Amino acid sequence: MERPRSVGIAWYEPGDYPRIRAVMADSGLPESYATWQMSAVQVEREVARSGVAVARIRIEPEAFVAWCDAKGLAPDAKARAAFVRETHEAGGA
């Protein structure tokens, strides 16, 4: 299987982070934005080092919840991954 040329990763803005944690059914996100960001940047660098471009896909809490409602999905990790994939494939960032 050929490696993708680019992938999207979920990205949160500092002001959105408390709300995104609150709306997630299975948050799994660290309490601190700084902790999450440090981990996300590390993943981003590792993926980029493998030769794959990384696109930060912003997840805005209310838009994400509306997207989940429209798709009939719970706002969880699986939905976050689907949202990122769909947005990335559509050329969003």
C-alpha positions in Angstrom: 0.0 0.0 0.0 1.3 3.4 -1.0 2.0 5.9 1.8 -0.3 9.0 1.5 1.4 12.3 0.4 -0.4 14.2 3.1 -2.6 13.6 6.2 -4.7 15.8 8.4 -4.4 16.0 12.1 -7.0 17.4 14.5 -6.0 20.9 15.7 -7.6 23.0 18.4 -7.2 26.6 19.2 -6.4 27.5 22.9 -9.7 29.3 23.4 -11.7 26.3 22.0 -9.9 23.7 24.0 -12.1 23.7 27.2 -15.3 23.5 25.1 -14.0 20.8 22.8 -13.1 18.7 25.9 -16.6 19.3 27.3 -18.4 18.2 24.1 -16.4 15.1 23.4 -18.2 11.9 24.5 -14.8 10.2 25.1 -12.5 13.1 25.4 -9.2 11.2 25.9 -7.7 14.7 25.6 -5.3 16.0 28.3 -6.7 18.5 30.7 -4.1 21.1 29.7 -4.0 22.7 26.2 -0.2 23.0 26.6 0.1 19.2 27.2 -2.1 18.4 24.2 -0.3 20.9 22.0 3.1 19.4 22.9 2.0 15.9 22.1 0.3 17.0 18.8 3.4 18.9 17.6 5.5 15.8 18.4 3.2 13.6 16.3 3.2 16.2 13.5 7.0 16.2 13.4 7.3 12.5 13.4 4.8 12.2 10.5 6.6 15.0 8.6 9.9 13.2 9.1 8.5 10.2 7.4 8.0 12.3 4.3 4.3 12.8 4.6 2.9 16.4 4.6 0.7 17.3 7.6 -2.3 19.6 7.5 -3.6 21.0 10.7 -7.4 20.6 10.5 -9.0 22.9 13.0 -11.9 21.5 15.0 -14.1 24.3 16.2 -16.4 23.0 18.9 -19.8 24.1 17.7 -19.2 23.4 14.1 -17.9 19.9 15.0 -21.0 19.2 17.1 -23.3 20.3 14.3 -21.3 18.1 11.9 -21.7 15.1 14.2 -25.5 15.8 14.6 -25.9 16.0 10.8 -24.1 12.7 10.4 -25.8 11.0 13.4 -22.5 10.5 15.2 -21.5 10.9 18.8 -18.8 13.5 19.2 -16.0 11.1 20.0 -12.5 10.1 18.8 -13.9 8.1 15.8 -16.0 11.2 14.7 -12.9 13.4 15.2 -10.9 11.2 12.9 -13.8 11.1 10.3 -14.2 14.9 10.5 -10.4 15.4 10.0 -10.3 13.0 7.1 -13.4 14.5 5.3 -12.2 18.0 5.8 -8.6 17.2 4.7 -9.9 15.4 1.6 -12.1 18.4 0.7 -9.0 20.6 0.9 -9.8 22.3 4.2 -7.4 23.2 6.8 
